[in-house]
Amino acid sequence: MNLASKLKQCRTMQHLTQADVASILHVSRKTISGWENNRSYPDLNSLVELSNIYKVPIDDLLRDERLLEHYGEQQKSNARILRISKLCFVLNFLFFLLGYVEFFRLFGIHTLFIPILSLINVIILFSHYPYWEKFTHRLHILAAILVFIIFFTINTALNIVDPYFSEYFSTLDPNTIAGLAIGRIILIAIISINGTSILFFNPFNHASESSLH
């Protein structure tokens, strides 16, 4: 008997509906239906919870070669995702520093590649970050927003001490100044996102935790 049939049989024996199980697991009824119709598989944490709900040993549910193969592939995929997120997080430090090199035109460096590559890197980091469940807590979200606002405010204030920026405002025409200001705001936003992601999107903090969901 495959996993889908086992899950349906176990649920029926416990006199539970798909809606009942969905409510306990905090998932949609469609998700439960997908598991019972062999369209998808529950993750390992959900499988453990199902074994508790149905009062059956998890080993009995796992006796399905296709299921074991699925979890093996899922584990490899999760490991690859974690490696990518760690690499992007390390690169994020570099781009955070390079953002200020571009901001102050240090060593005469001025190139669009820094903000563009920085933005691409942070997008990849966000898309591969495996611990988004932290952001189900409202306080965590508010803290991240607050830190971004602080970074943005500080970086905006730094324009005051930037001699290049002050000089541009006194010598350039209004249209050029407007374009410069927009570019500056975008750069400040990218640097602020980088700083916030360093504090809130660190995959190394979870390296010792259990396997990914």
GUZA-673783 format. One line per field, with one value per atom (N, C-alpha, C): atom name; residue number from 1; residue in three letters; x, y, z; chain. Coordinates in steps of 0.05 Angstrom, whole numbers, plus 32768, in hexadecimal, padded with zeros to 4 digits. Atoms other than C-alpha are relative to their C-alpha. Layout:
residues N
atom (CA  ...)
seq (NUM  ...)
type (ALA  ...)
xx (X  ...)
yy (Y  ...)
zz (Z  ...)
mol (A  ...)
This chain:
residues 213
atom (N  CA  C  N  CA  C  N  CA  C  N  CA  C  N  CA  C  N  CA  C  N  CA  C  N  CA  C  N  CA  C  N  CA  C  N  CA  C  N  CA  C  N  CA  C  N  CA  C  N  CA  C  N  CA  C  N  CA  C  N  CA  C  N  CA  C  N  CA  C  N  CA  C  N  CA  C  N  CA  C  N  CA  C  N  CA  C  N  CA  C  N  CA  C  N  CA  C  N  CA  C  N  CA  C  N  CA  C  N  CA  C  N  CA  C  N  CA  C  N  CA  C  N  CA  C  N  CA  C  N  CA  C  N  CA  C  N  CA  C  N  CA  C  N  CA  C  N  CA  C  N  CA  C  N  CA  C  N  CA  C  N  CA  C  N  CA  C  N  CA  C  N  CA  C  N  CA  C  N  CA  C  N  CA  C  N  CA  C  N  CA  C  N  CA  C  N  CA  C  N  CA  C  N  CA  C  N  CA  C  N  CA  C  N  CA  C  N  CA  C  N  CA  C  N  CA  C  N  CA  C  N  CA  C  N  CA  C  N  CA  C  N  CA  C  N  CA  C  N  CA  C  N  CA  C  N  CA  C  N  CA  C  N  CA  C  N  CA  C  N  CA  C  N  CA  C  N  CA  C  N  CA  C  N  CA  C  N  CA  C  N  CA  C  N  CA  C  N  CA  C  N  CA  C  N  CA  C  N  CA  C  N  CA  C  N  CA  C  N  CA  C  N  CA  C  N  CA  C  N  CA  C  N  CA  C  N  CA  C  N  CA  C  N  CA  C  N  CA  C  N  CA  C  N  CA  C  N  CA  C  N  CA  C  N  CA  C  N  CA  C  N  CA  C  N  CA  C  N  CA  C  N  CA  C  N  CA  C  N  CA  C  N  CA  C  N  CA  C  N  CA  C  N  CA  C  N  CA  C  N  CA  C  N  CA  C  N  CA  C  N  CA  C  N  CA  C  N  CA  C  N  CA  C  N  CA  C  N  CA  C  N  CA  C  N  CA  C  N  CA  C  N  CA  C  N  CA  C  N  CA  C  N  CA  C  N  CA  C  N  CA  C  N  CA  C  N  CA  C  N  CA  C  N  CA  C  N  CA  C  N  CA  C  N  CA  C  N  CA  C  N  CA  C  N  CA  C  N  CA  C  N  CA  C  N  CA  C  N  CA  C  N  CA  C  N  CA  C  N  CA  C  N  CA  C  N  CA  C  N  CA  C  N  CA  C  N  CA  C  N  CA  C  N  CA  C  N  CA  C  N  CA  C  N  CA  C  N  CA  C  N  CA  C  N  CA  C  N  CA  C  N  CA  C  N  CA  C  N  CA  C  N  CA  C  N  CA  C  N  CA  C  N  CA  C  N  CA  C  N  CA  C  N  CA  C  N  CA  C  N  CA  C  N  CA  C  N  CA  C  N  CA  C  N  CA  C  N  CA  C  N  CA  C  N  CA  C  N  CA  C  N  CA  C  N  CA  C  N  CA  C  N  CA  C  N  CA  C  N  CA  C  N  CA  C  N  CA  C  N  CA  C  N  CA  C  N  CA  C  N  CA  C  N  CA  C  N  CA  C  N  CA  C  N  CA  C  N  CA  C  N  CA  C  N  CA  C  N  CA  C  N  CA  C  N  CA  C  N  CA  C  N  CA  C  N  CA  C  N  CA  C  N  CA  C)
seq (1  1  1  2  2  2  3  3  3  4  4  4  5  5  5  6  6  6  7  7  7  8  8  8  9  9  9  10  10  10  11  11  11  12  12  12  13  13  13  14  14  14  15  15  15  16  16  16  17  17  17  18  18  18  19  19  19  20  20  20  21  21  21  22  22  22  23  23  23  24  24  24  25  25  25  26  26  26  27  27  27  28  28  28  29  29  29  30  30  30  31  31  31  32  32  32  33  33  33  34  34  34  35  35  35  36  36  36  37  37  37  38  38  38  39  39  39  40  40  40  41  41  41  42  42  42  43  43  43  44  44  44  45  45  45  46  46  46  47  47  47  48  48  48  49  49  49  50  50  50  51  51  51  52  52  52  53  53  53  54  54  54  55  55  55  56  56  56  57  57  57  58  58  58  59  59  59  60  60  60  61  61  61  62  62  62  63  63  63  64  64  64  65  65  65  66  66  66  67  67  67  68  68  68  69  69  69  70  70  70  71  71  71  72  72  72  73  73  73  74  74  74  75  75  75  76  76  76  77  77  77  78  78  78  79  79  79  80  80  80  81  81  81  82  82  82  83  83  83  84  84  84  85  85  85  86  86  86  87  87  87  88  88  88  89  89  89  90  90  90  91  91  91  92  92  92  93  93  93  94  94  94  95  95  95  96  96  96  97  97  97  98  98  98  99  99  99  100  100  100  101  101  101  102  102  102  103  103  103  104  104  104  105  105  105  106  106  106  107  107  107  108  108  108  109  109  109  110  110  110  111  111  111  112  112  112  113  113  113  114  114  114  115  115  115  116  116  116  117  117  117  118  118  118  119  119  119  120  120  120  121  121  121  122  122  122  123  123  123  124  124  124  125  125  125  126  126  126  127  127  127  128  128  128  129  129  129  130  130  130  131  131  131  132  132  132  133  133  133  134  134  134  135  135  135  136  136  136  137  137  137  138  138  138  139  139  139  140  140  140  141  141  141  142  142  142  143  143  143  144  144  144  145  145  145  146  146  146  147  147  147  148  148  148  149  149  149  150  150  150  151  151  151  152  152  152  153  153  153  154  154  154  155  155  155  156  156  156  157  157  157  158  158  158  159  159  159  160  160  160  161  161  161  162  162  162  163  163  163  164  164  164  165  165  165  166  166  166  167  167  167  168  168  168  169  169  169  170  170  170  171  171  171  172  172  172  173  173  173  174  174  174  175  175  175  176  176  176  177  177  177  178  178  178  179  179  179  180  180  180  181  181  181  182  182  182  183  183  183  184  184  184  185  185  185  186  186  186  187  187  187  188  188  188  189  189  189  190  190  190  191  191  191  192  192  192  193  193  193  194  194  194  195  195  195  196  196  196  197  197  197  198  198  198  199  199  199  200  200  200  201  201  201  202  202  202  203  203  203  204  204  204  205  205  205  206  206  206  207  207  207  208  208  208  209  209  209  210  210  210  211  211  211  212  212  212  213  213  213)
type (MET  MET  MET  ASN  ASN  ASN  LEU  LEU  LEU  ALA  ALA  ALA  SER  SER  SER  LYS  LYS  LYS  LEU  LEU  LEU  LYS  LYS  LYS  GLN  GLN  GLN  CYS  CYS  CYS  ARG  ARG  ARG  THR  THR  THR  MET  MET  MET  GLN  GLN  GLN  HIS  HIS  HIS  LEU  LEU  LEU  THR  THR  THR  GLN  GLN  GLN  ALA  ALA  ALA  ASP  ASP  ASP  VAL  VAL  VAL  ALA  ALA  ALA  SER  SER  SER  ILE  ILE  ILE  LEU  LEU  LEU  HIS  HIS  HIS  VAL  VAL  VAL  SER  SER  SER  ARG  ARG  ARG  LYS  LYS  LYS  THR  THR  THR  ILE  ILE  ILE  SER  SER  SER  GLY  GLY  GLY  TRP  TRP  TRP  GLU  GLU  GLU  ASN  ASN  ASN  ASN  ASN  ASN  ARG  ARG  ARG  SER  SER  SER  TYR  TYR  TYR  PRO  PRO  PRO  ASP  ASP  ASP  LEU  LEU  LEU  ASN  ASN  ASN  SER  SER  SER  LEU  LEU  LEU  VAL  VAL  VAL  GLU  GLU  GLU  LEU  LEU  LEU  SER  SER  SER  ASN  ASN  ASN  ILE  ILE  ILE  TYR  TYR  TYR  LYS  LYS  LYS  VAL  VAL  VAL  PRO  PRO  PRO  ILE  ILE  ILE  ASP  ASP  ASP  ASP  ASP  ASP  LEU  LEU  LEU  LEU  LEU  LEU  ARG  ARG  ARG  ASP  ASP  ASP  GLU  GLU  GLU  ARG  ARG  ARG  LEU  LEU  LEU  LEU  LEU  LEU  GLU  GLU  GLU  HIS  HIS  HIS  TYR  TYR  TYR  GLY  GLY  GLY  GLU  GLU  GLU  GLN  GLN  GLN  GLN  GLN  GLN  LYS  LYS  LYS  SER  SER  SER  ASN  ASN  ASN  ALA  ALA  ALA  ARG  ARG  ARG  ILE  ILE  ILE  LEU  LEU  LEU  ARG  ARG  ARG  ILE  ILE  ILE  SER  SER  SER  LYS  LYS  LYS  LEU  LEU  LEU  CYS  CYS  CYS  PHE  PHE  PHE  VAL  VAL  VAL  LEU  LEU  LEU  ASN  ASN  ASN  PHE  PHE  PHE  LEU  LEU  LEU  PHE  PHE  PHE  PHE  PHE  PHE  LEU  LEU  LEU  LEU  LEU  LEU  GLY  GLY  GLY  TYR  TYR  TYR  VAL  VAL  VAL  GLU  GLU  GLU  PHE  PHE  PHE  PHE  PHE  PHE  ARG  ARG  ARG  LEU  LEU  LEU  PHE  PHE  PHE  GLY  GLY  GLY  ILE  ILE  ILE  HIS  HIS  HIS  THR  THR  THR  LEU  LEU  LEU  PHE  PHE  PHE  ILE  ILE  ILE  PRO  PRO  PRO  ILE  ILE  ILE  LEU  LEU  LEU  SER  SER  SER  LEU  LEU  LEU  ILE  ILE  ILE  ASN  ASN  ASN  VAL  VAL  VAL  ILE  ILE  ILE  ILE  ILE  ILE  LEU  LEU  LEU  PHE  PHE  PHE  SER  SER  SER  HIS  HIS  HIS  TYR  TYR  TYR  PRO  PRO  PRO  TYR  TYR  TYR  TRP  TRP  TRP  GLU  GLU  GLU  LYS  LYS  LYS  PHE  PHE  PHE  THR  THR  THR  HIS  HIS  HIS  ARG  ARG  ARG  LEU  LEU  LEU  HIS  HIS  HIS  ILE  ILE  ILE  LEU  LEU  LEU  ALA  ALA  ALA  ALA  ALA  ALA  ILE  ILE  ILE  LEU  LEU  LEU  VAL  VAL  VAL  PHE  PHE  PHE  ILE  ILE  ILE  ILE  ILE  ILE  PHE  PHE  PHE  PHE  PHE  PHE  THR  THR  THR  ILE  ILE  ILE  ASN  ASN  ASN  THR  THR  THR  ALA  ALA  ALA  LEU  LEU  LEU  ASN  ASN  ASN  ILE  ILE  ILE  VAL  VAL  VAL  ASP  ASP  ASP  PRO  PRO  PRO  TYR  TYR  TYR  PHE  PHE  PHE  SER  SER  SER  GLU  GLU  GLU  TYR  TYR  TYR  PHE  PHE  PHE  SER  SER  SER  THR  THR  THR  LEU  LEU  LEU  ASP  ASP  ASP  PRO  PRO  PRO  ASN  ASN  ASN  THR  THR  THR  ILE  ILE  ILE  ALA  ALA  ALA  GLY  GLY  GLY  LEU  LEU  LEU  ALA  ALA  ALA  ILE  ILE  ILE  GLY  GLY  GLY  ARG  ARG  ARG  ILE  ILE  ILE  ILE  ILE  ILE  LEU  LEU  LEU  ILE  ILE  ILE  ALA  ALA  ALA  ILE  ILE  ILE  ILE  ILE  ILE  SER  SER  SER  ILE  ILE  ILE  ASN  ASN  ASN  GLY  GLY  GLY  THR  THR  THR  SER  SER  SER  ILE  ILE  ILE  LEU  LEU  LEU  PHE  PHE  PHE  PHE  PHE  PHE  ASN  ASN  ASN  PRO  PRO  PRO  PHE  PHE  PHE  ASN  ASN  ASN  HIS  HIS  HIS  ALA  ALA  ALA  SER  SER  SER  GLU  GLU  GLU  SER  SER  SER  SER  SER  SER  LEU  LEU  LEU  HIS  HIS  HIS)
xx (8011  8000  8012  7FF0  801C  7FF8  8005  801E  7FE4  801A  7FE0  7FE9  8015  7FB5  8002  7FFD  7FD2  7FF5  800A  7FC3  7FE1  801D  7F7B  7FF4  800B  7F70  8003  7FFB  7F8F  7FED  8012  7F65  7FE3  801B  7F25  7FFD  8001  7F35  7FFE  8002  7F3C  7FE6  801A  7EF8  8005  7FF9  7F18  7FFA  8003  7F07  801A  7FE9  7F3B  8001  8001  7F24  800A  7FF7  7F30  801F  7FE3  7F78  800D  7FF5  7F85  8000  8002  7F6E  8016  7FEC  7F9D  801C  7FE5  7FD9  8004  7FFF  7FC8  8008  7FFC  7FC7  7FE4  801A  7F90  7FF6  800B  7F60  800A  7FF6  7F7A  801C  7FE6  7FBF  7FFD  8005  7FA4  7FF6  800B  7F7E  8017  7FE9  7FBF  8010  7FF0  7FE3  7FF1  8010  7FAA  7FFB  8004  7FA5  801A  7FE6  7FEF  800A  7FF8  7FF7  8019  7FE9  802A  8006  7FF8  804E  8002  7FFB  804D  801D  7FE4  808F  8003  7FFA  80B1  7FF3  800D  8096  7FE2  801D  804F  7FFB  8003  805A  8001  7FFE  806F  7FE6  801A  8030  7FEA  8015  8005  8001  7FFE  8021  7FF5  800B  800E  7FE2  801D  7FC8  7FF3  800D  7FBA  8008  7FF7  7FDE  800B  7FF2  8009  801E  7FE3  8055  8008  7FF8  8077  800E  7FF3  809E  7FEC  8014  805D  7FF9  8006  8050  8017  7FE9  8096  8007  7FFA  8094  7FF5  8008  808D  8019  7FE7  80C8  8000  8002  80AF  8002  7FFF  80A7  801D  7FE4  80EE  8011  7FF2  8107  7FFA  8008  80E0  800E  7FF2  80FD  801E  7FE4  8142  8006  7FFC  813B  7FFB  8007  811B  8017  7FE9  8156  8017  7FEB  8187  7FFA  8008  815F  8002  7FFD  815C  801D  7FE3  81A7  800B  7FF7  81B2  7FF6  800C  8183  800F  7FF2  81A7  801C  7FE5  81EC  7FFE  8003  81D3  7FFB  8007  81B5  8018  7FE9  81F5  8014  7FEE  821F  7FF7  800B  81F1  8002  7FFE  81F2  801C  7FE4  823F  8005  7FFC  823E  7FF2  800F  820B  8012  7FED  8241  8011  7FEF  826E  7FF1  800F  8237  7FF7  8007  8223  8017  7FE8  826A  8004  7FFD  826E  7FEB  8015  822D  8009  7FF5  8250  8017  7FEB  828B  7FF3  800F  8259  7FF3  800E  8234  8012  7FED  8271  8014  7FED  8295  801D  7FE5  82D1  8013  7FEB  8311  7FF7  800A  82EB  7FEF  8010  82C0  7FE3  801C  827C  7FF7  800A  8258  7FE5  801B  8211  8001  7FFE  822A  7FFD  8002  822F  7FE3  801C  81E6  7FF0  800F  81CD  8006  7FF8  81F5  7FF7  8009  81E4  7FE2  801C  819A  7FFA  8003  819F  8007  7FF8  81C4  7FEB  8014  8191  7FE6  8018  8158  8004  7FFA  8179  8000  8000  8185  7FE3  801C  813B  7FF2  800F  8123  800A  7FF5  8150  8001  7FFF  814B  7FEC  8011  812F  7FF1  800C  8116  7FEC  8013  80DE  7FEA  8015  80B2  8004  7FFC  80D3  7FEE  800F  80AC  7FE2  801C  806A  7FFA  8003  8076  8000  8003  805E  8017  7FEA  8094  801A  7FE9  80CA  7FFF  8004  80AD  8003  7FFE  80A6  801D  7FE4  80EE  8010  7FF2  8107  7FFA  8008  80DF  800D  7FF4  80F9  801E  7FE4  8141  8005  7FFD  8138  7FFC  8005  811B  8018  7FE9  8156  8018  7FEB  8188  7FFB  8007  8163  8004  7FFD  8161  801D  7FE3  81AB  800D  7FF3  81C0  7FF7  800A  8194  800F  7FF2  81B4  801D  7FE4  81F9  8005  7FFD  81EB  800A  7FF9  81F6  801F  7FE3  823F  800F  7FF4  824B  8007  7FF9  8272  7FF9  8007  8265  7FE3  801C  821A  7FF9  8005  821A  8009  7FF5  8245  7FEE  8012  8217  7FE7  8018  81DB  8005  7FFA  81FF  8008  7FF5  8219  7FEF  800F  81E8  7FE5  801B  81A7  7FEB  8015  8164  7FFA  8007  8156  8015  7FEA  819A  8000  8001  8192  7FE9  8016  814E  8008  7FF6  816D  8014  7FED  81A6  7FF3  800E  8177  7FF2  800E  814E  8014  7FEB  818D  800B  7FF6  81A4  7FED  8015  8163  8000  8000  8166  8019  7FE8  81AE  7FFD  8005  819B  7FEE  8013  8161  800E  7FF2  818E  8013  7FEE  81C2  7FF1  8010  818C  7FF4  8009  816F  8016  7FE9  81B4  8006  7FFB  81BF  7FEB  8016  817B  8002  7FFF  8185  8018  7FEA  81C8  7FF7  800A  81A3  7FE9  8018  8164  7FFF  8001  8175  801A  7FE7  81B1  7FFA  8006  81AB  8013  7FED  81E8  7FF6  800B  81C0  7FF0  8011  8196  800E  7FF2  81CD  7FFF  8000  81C8  7FE4  801C  817C  7FFA  8009  8155  7FFD  8002  814B  7FEB  8012  8127  7FE4  801C  80DC  7FFC)
yy (7FE8  8000  8019  7FE8  8044  8014  7FED  8080  800D  7FF3  80A1  7FEF  8012  8064  7FFD  8002  805E  8018  7FE8  80A6  8001  8000  80A0  7FEB  8015  805E  8008  7FF8  8079  8016  7FEA  80B8  7FF5  800B  8090  7FF0  8010  8061  8012  7FED  809E  8011  7FF2  80B8  801E  7FE4  80F9  8007  7FF7  8121  800E  7FF2  8141  801C  7FE6  8184  8000  8003  816B  7FFF  8003  8157  801A  7FE7  8197  8015  7FEC  81C0  7FFA  8007  819A  8007  7FFB  81A2  801C  7FE4  81EA  8001  8000  81D9  8000  8000  81DB  7FE3  801A  81A1  7FF5  8008  81A0  7FF2  800D  818F  7FE3  801B  8153  7FEE  800F  813D  7FF9  8006  8142  7FE9  8016  8115  7FE5  8019  80E1  7FF7  8007  80E2  7FFD  8005  80D9  8016  7FE9  811E  800E  7FF4  8135  7FF1  800E  811F  8014  7FEF  813C  8002  7FFE  8157  7FEF  8012  8131  8008  7FF6  815D  7FFA  8007  8154  7FE3  801D  810A  7FF7  8007  8106  8008  7FF7  812E  7FED  8012  8100  7FE5  8019  80C3  8002  7FFB  80E2  8002  7FFC  80F6  7FE5  8019  80B1  7FE9  8014  808C  7FE7  8016  8062  8007  7FFB  8059  800D  7FF2  8087  7FEC  8014  804A  7FF3  800C  802D  8012  7FED  806C  8003  7FFD  806E  7FE8  8018  8028  8003  7FFB  8042  8009  7FFA  8041  801B  7FE7  807C  8017  7FEB  80A4  8004  7FFE  8095  800D  7FF3  80A8  801E  7FE4  80E9  8010  7FF2  80FB  8002  7FFF  80EA  8017  7FEA  811A  801B  7FE7  814E  8009  7FF9  814A  800C  7FF5  8155  801C  7FE6  8190  8014  7FEE  81AF  8007  7FFB  81A7  8013  7FEE  81CA  801C  7FE6  8202  800E  7FF5  820B  800A  7FF8  820E  801A  7FE8  8243  8018  7FEA  826D  8008  7FF9  8269  8010  7FF2  827E  801D  7FE5  82B9  8011  7FF1  82CD  800A  7FF8  82CF  8017  7FEC  82F7  801A  7FE8  8326  8013  7FEF  833E  8011  7FF2  834F  8016  7FEC  8374  8017  7FEB  8399  8014  7FEE  83B5  800F  7FF3  83C2  8015  7FEC  83E8  801B  7FE7  841B  800B  7FF7  841D  8010  7FF1  8431  8019  7FE9  845F  8018  7FEA  8489  8003  7FFF  847D  7FFD  8005  8462  7FF7  8008  845A  8008  7FF8  847C  7FEC  8015  843F  8009  7FFA  844C  7FEE  8013  8413  7FF6  800B  83FA  7FE2  801D  83B3  7FF9  8006  83B7  7FFE  8003  83C7  7FEB  8014  839A  7FE4  801B  835D  7FFC  8002  836C  7FF9  8005  836D  7FE3  801B  832C  7FEC  8013  830A  7FFE  8000  831F  7FF3  800E  8307  7FE1  801C  82C3  7FF6  8007  82C2  7FFD  8001  82D1  7FE7  8016  829D  7FE5  8019  8267  7FFE  8001  8279  7FEC  8017  823A  8003  7FFD  8256  8016  7FEB  8284  7FFD  8004  8266  8014  7FEC  8298  8019  7FE8  82CF  7FFC  8003  82B1  800F  7FF1  82D6  801E  7FE4  831E  8011  7FF0  8339  7FFE  8003  831C  8011  7FEF  833F  801D  7FE4  8381  8007  7FFA  837C  8003  7FFD  8371  801A  7FE7  83AC  8018  7FEA  83D8  8003  7FFF  83C5  800B  7FF5  83D4  801F  7FE3  8419  800E  7FF4  8427  8001  7FFF  8413  8015  7FED  843D  801C  7FE5  847A  8008  7FFB  8475  8005  7FFD  846C  801A  7FE7  84A6  8018  7FEA  84D2  8002  7FFF  84BF  8011  7FEE  84E7  801C  7FE5  8525  8003  7FFF  8513  7FF6  8009  84FB  8018  7FE8  8532  7FFF  8003  8515  8007  7FFC  8516  801E  7FE3  855E  8010  7FF1  8575  7FFD  8004  8556  8012  7FF0  857A  801E  7FE4  85BD  8007  7FFB  85B4  7FF5  800D  8589  800D  7FF6  859B  7FEF  800E  8587  7FE4  801B  854C  7FEB  8012  852D  7FFB  8003  8539  7FED  8012  8516  7FE3  801B  84D9  7FF6  8008  84D9  7FF9  8005  84DC  7FE5  8019  84A2  7FE8  8015  8478  7FFD  8000  848B  7FF1  800D  8475  7FE2  801D  8432  7FF3  800B  8427  7FFE  8001  8439  7FE9  8016  8408  7FE5  8019  83D0  7FFB  8003  83DC  7FFA  8005  83DE  7FE4  801C  839C  7FED  8012  837D  7FFF  8000  8394  7FF1  800E  837B  7FE2  801D  8337  7FF4  800B  832F  7FF9  8004  8334  7FEC  8010  830E  7FE7  8016  82DD  7FF0  800F  82B7  7FE2  801C  826E  7FF0  800E  825C  7FFD  8001  8269  7FE6  8017  822C  7FE6  8017  81FD  7FE8  8017  81D2  7FF6  8009  81CC  7FE8  8018  8192  8005  7FFD  8185  8014  7FEB  81B8  7FF5  8009  81B6  7FFB)
zz (8000  8000  8000  8001  7FED  8015  7FEB  801A  7FFE  8004  7FFC  800B  7FF7  800A  801F  7FE3  8050  800F  7FF3  8061  8000  8002  8049  8012  7FEF  806D  801E  7FE4  80AE  8009  7FF9  80AC  8004  7FFE  80A0  801A  7FE7  80DA  8019  7FE9  8108  7FFF  8003  80EF  7FFD  8005  80D7  7FE3  801C  8099  7FF8  800A  806D  800C  7FF4  8089  801C  7FE4  80D0  8001  8001  80BF  7FF7  800A  8098  8016  7FEB  80D4  8015  7FEC  8104  7FF6  800B  80D5  7FF6  800A  80C1  7FE3  801D  8077  7FF4  800D  8043  7FFC  8005  8037  7FE6  801A  7FF0  8003  7FFB  800B  800A  7FF6  8031  7FEA  8017  7FF3  7FED  8011  7FCB  800A  7FF4  7FFC  7FFC  8000  7FFB  7FE3  801C  7FAF  7FF0  800B  7FA3  7FED  8011  7F83  800D  7FF2  7FB8  8019  7FE7  7FF7  8017  7FE9  803D  8006  7FF7  8057  8019  7FE9  808F  8019  7FE8  80C6  8000  8002  80AD  8002  7FFE  80A7  801D  7FE3  80F0  800E  7FF4  8103  7FF9  8009  80D9  800F  7FF1  80FC  801C  7FE5  813F  7FFF  8003  8127  7FFC  8007  810A  8012  7FEC  8143  7FF2  800E  8114  8000  8001  8115  7FE6  8018  80E4  7FED  8011  80CA  7FEE  8010  80B1  7FE8  8016  8088  7FEC  8011  806D  7FEE  8010  804F  7FE4  801C  8008  7FF2  800D  7FD9  7FF2  800E  7FB1  8014  7FEC  7FF1  800A  7FF8  8008  7FEB  8017  7FC3  7FFF  8000  7FC7  8016  7FEA  800B  7FFC  8006  7FF3  7FED  8013  7FB8  800E  7FF2  7FE6  8012  7FEF  8016  7FF0  8011  7FDD  7FF7  8009  7FC4  8016  7FE9  8009  8006  7FFC  8011  7FEC  8015  7FCF  8005  7FFA  7FE2  8017  7FE9  8024  7FF8  8009  8002  7FF1  800F  7FD2  8012  7FEE  800A  8011  7FF1  8032  7FEF  8012  7FF6  7FFC  8004  7FE8  8019  7FE7  8031  8004  7FFE  8031  7FEC  8014  7FF0  8008  7FF7  8010  8011  7FF1  8040  7FEE  8013  8006  7FF1  800E  7FE0  8012  7FED  801F  8003  7FFF  8024  7FE6  801A  7FDA  7FFB  8002  7FDF  800A  7FF5  800A  7FF0  8013  7FDA  7FEA  8015  7FA4  800B  7FF4  7FD4  8003  7FFB  7FE5  7FE9  8017  7FA2  800A  7FF5  7FC9  7FEA  8014  7FA0  7FE4  801B  7F67  7FF3  800C  7F5D  7FFE  8005  7F3E  7FE9  8014  7F1A  8007  7FFB  7F12  8007  7FFB  7F18  801D  7FE4  7F63  800A  7FF7  7F72  7FF1  800F  7F3A  800A  7FF7  7F50  801D  7FE5  7F98  8002  8000  7F89  7FF6  8009  7F61  8015  7FEB  7F9A  8016  7FEA  7FCF  7FF7  800B  7FA2  8001  7FFF  7F9C  801D  7FE3  7FE8  800A  7FF6  7FF6  7FF4  800D  7FC3  8009  7FF6  7FE1  801E  7FE2  802B  800A  7FF9  804B  801B  7FE5  808E  8002  8000  807B  8015  7FEB  80B2  8017  7FEB  80E1  7FFD  8005  80BF  8002  7FF9  80D3  801A  7FE8  8114  7FFA  8006  8110  800A  7FF4  813E  7FF0  8010  8112  7FE6  8018  80D5  8007  7FF8  80FA  8006  7FFA  8113  7FE6  8019  80CC  7FF2  800C  80B2  800F  7FF0  80EB  7FFA  8006  80DD  7FE4  801B  8093  8001  7FFE  80A4  800D  7FF3  80D2  7FED  8015  809C  7FEC  8015  8069  800A  7FF4  8097  8003  7FFC  80A9  7FE5  801A  8060  7FF2  800C  804A  800D  7FF2  8080  7FF8  8008  8067  7FE8  8017  8029  8008  7FF6  8053  8001  7FFC  805F  7FE7  8019  8018  7FEF  800F  7FF5  7FE2  801C  7FAF  7FFB  8004  7FB8  8003  7FFC  7FD3  7FE9  8017  7F9A  7FE7  8017  7F66  8002  7FFD  7F83  7FFA  8004  7F7D  7FE3  801A  7F36  7FE9  8016  7F0E  7FFB  8007  7EEB  800E  7FF1  7F0B  7FF6  800A  7EDD  8007  7FF9  7EEA  801E  7FE3  7F35  8007  7FFB  7F33  7FFB  8007  7F11  8014  7FEC  7F42  801A  7FE7  7F7D  8000  8002  7F64  8001  7FFF  7F58  801C  7FE5  7F9D  8013  7FEF  7FBE  7FFB  8007  7F99  800D  7FF4  7FB0  801E  7FE3  7FF8  8008  7FFA  7FF5  7FFE  8004  7FDB  8017  7FE9  8011  8019  7FE8  8046  8000  8002  802D  8006  7FFA  802F  801E  7FE4  8076  8010  7FF2  808C  7FFC  8006  806A  800F  7FF0  808E  801C  7FE4  80D1  8001  7FFE  80BF  7FEE  8013  8087  8001  7FFD  80A3  8001  8000  808F  8012  7FEE  80BA  801C  7FE5  80F9  8004  7FFE  80E9  7FF7  800B  80D1  8011  7FED  810F  8005  7FFB  810D  7FF0  800E  80F3  7FE2  801D  80A9  7FF7  800A  807E  7FFD  8005  8076  7FE3)
mol (A  A  A  A  A  A  A  A  A  A  A  A  A  A  A  A  A  A  A  A  A  A  A  A  A  A  A  A  A  A  A  A  A  A  A  A  A  A  A  A  A  A  A  A  A  A  A  A  A  A  A  A  A  A  A  A  A  A  A  A  A  A  A  A  A  A  A  A  A  A  A  A  A  A  A  A  A  A  A  A  A  A  A  A  A  A  A  A  A  A  A  A  A  A  A  A  A  A  A  A  A  A  A  A  A  A  A  A  A  A  A  A  A  A  A  A  A  A  A  A  A  A  A  A  A  A  A  A  A  A  A  A  A  A  A  A  A  A  A  A  A  A  A  A  A  A  A  A  A  A  A  A  A  A  A  A  A  A  A  A  A  A  A  A  A  A  A  A  A  A  A  A  A  A  A  A  A  A  A  A  A  A  A  A  A  A  A  A  A  A  A  A  A  A  A  A  A  A  A  A  A  A  A  A  A  A  A  A  A  A  A  A  A  A  A  A  A  A  A  A  A  A  A  A  A  A  A  A  A  A  A  A  A  A  A  A  A  A  A  A  A  A  A  A  A  A  A  A  A  A  A  A  A  A  A  A  A  A  A  A  A  A  A  A  A  A  A  A  A  A  A  A  A  A  A  A  A  A  A  A  A  A  A  A  A  A  A  A  A  A  A  A  A  A  A  A  A  A  A  A  A  A  A  A  A  A  A  A  A  A  A  A  A  A  A  A  A  A  A  A  A  A  A  A  A  A  A  A  A  A  A  A  A  A  A  A  A  A  A  A  A  A  A  A  A  A  A  A  A  A  A  A  A  A  A  A  A  A  A  A  A  A  A  A  A  A  A  A  A  A  A  A  A  A  A  A  A  A  A  A  A  A  A  A  A  A  A  A  A  A  A  A  A  A  A  A  A  A  A  A  A  A  A  A  A  A  A  A  A  A  A  A  A  A  A  A  A  A  A  A  A  A  A  A  A  A  A  A  A  A  A  A  A  A  A  A  A  A  A  A  A  A  A  A  A  A  A  A  A  A  A  A  A  A  A  A  A  A  A  A  A  A  A  A  A  A  A  A  A  A  A  A  A  A  A  A  A  A  A  A  A  A  A  A  A  A  A  A  A  A  A  A  A  A  A  A  A  A  A  A  A  A  A  A  A  A  A  A  A  A  A  A  A  A  A  A  A  A  A  A  A  A  A  A  A  A  A  A  A  A  A  A  A  A  A  A  A  A  A  A  A  A  A  A  A  A  A  A  A  A  A  A  A  A  A  A  A  A  A  A  A  A  A  A  A  A  A  A  A  A  A  A  A  A  A  A  A  A  A  A  A  A  A  A  A  A  A  A  A  A  A  A  A  A  A  A  A  A  A  A  A  A  A  A  A  A  A  A  A  A  A  A  A  A  A  A  A  A  A  A  A  A  A  A  A  A  A  A  A  A  A  A  A  A  A  A  A  A  A)
